[in-house]
């Protein structure tokens, strides 16, 4: 008798894994310090440039803030300060993506 041959076919379905959750970024824990440390010299309370140091000011002007800090070449902060790092820019992006948590 002929030998019986069993064949098993395994089908692999390609699936994409969900993106990892964004880190929780808040004004109080993350952005307030960035605002003070990187922008406060000029934009802090009582400084010479347009004041931009409160939670609400950052929300109201976020697109402008992000635009001038992320363009090539960055327009803010002014020299001799160094531009925001890619990690700092990512922090801003994640704050926006998370809904501007206080």
C-alpha positions in Angstrom: 0.0 0.0 0.0 1.2 3.4 -0.7 2.5 5.4 2.3 0.2 8.1 3.5 1.7 11.4 3.7 0.2 14.0 5.9 1.2 17.5 5.3 0.5 20.3 7.6 0.5 23.8 6.3 1.0 26.6 8.8 -0.1 30.0 7.7 1.5 32.9 9.3 -0.5 36.1 9.4 1.5 39.2 9.6 0.2 41.5 12.2 1.5 44.8 13.3 1.9 45.4 17.0 0.3 48.4 18.5 2.5 51.4 19.0 3.8 51.7 22.5 1.9 54.2 24.7 3.2 57.7 24.7 4.9 58.7 28.0 2.7 60.9 30.1 3.9 64.4 29.8 2.5 67.1 32.0 3.0 70.8 32.5 3.8 70.4 36.2 6.3 67.5 35.8 7.9 68.3 32.5 7.0 71.4 30.5 7.2 74.1 33.3 10.8 73.2 33.9 11.6 73.3 30.2 9.9 76.7 29.9 11.8 78.1 32.9 15.2 76.5 32.0 15.2 77.1 28.3 12.9 80.1 27.7 12.7 81.9 31.0 15.8 84.0 30.6 14.0 86.1 28.0 10.3 85.0 28.2 10.0 84.7 32.0 8.0 87.0 34.3 9.3 90.5 34.1 11.8 89.8 31.3 12.3 91.9 28.2 10.6 89.5 25.6 7.0 88.6 25.3 6.0 86.8 28.5 5.4 83.1 27.9 5.7 81.2 31.1 2.3 80.0 32.2 0.5 76.8 31.4 -2.3 78.7 29.5 0.2 80.8 27.6 2.0 77.7 26.4 -1.3 76.1 25.3 -2.5 79.3 23.5 0.9 79.7 21.7 2.0 76.1 21.4 2.1 76.0 17.6 4.2 79.2 17.5 6.5 78.0 20.2 7.0 74.6 18.6 7.5 76.1 15.2 10.3 78.5 16.1 12.1 75.9 18.2 11.9 73.0 15.7 12.5 74.8 12.3 15.9 74.5 10.6 17.8 76.4 11.7 15.9 77.0 15.0 14.9 80.5 15.7 14.6 80.1 19.4 16.3 80.1 21.9 18.5 82.8 20.6 22.3 82.4 20.6 24.3 81.9 22.6 21.8 79.5 24.0 21.7 76.1 22.3 18.7 74.9 20.3 16.3 72.5 22.0 17.5 68.9 21.8 15.6 66.3 19.9 14.5 64.9 23.3 13.1 68.2 24.4 11.2 68.6 21.1 9.9 65.1 21.5 8.7 66.0 25.0 6.8 68.9 23.5 5.3 66.7 20.8 4.2 64.1 23.4 2.7 66.8 25.6 0.5 67.9 22.7 -0.4 64.4 21.7 -1.4 63.7 25.3 -3.8 66.6 25.4 -1.7 69.3 27.1 -2.1 67.7 30.6 -1.6 70.3 33.4 
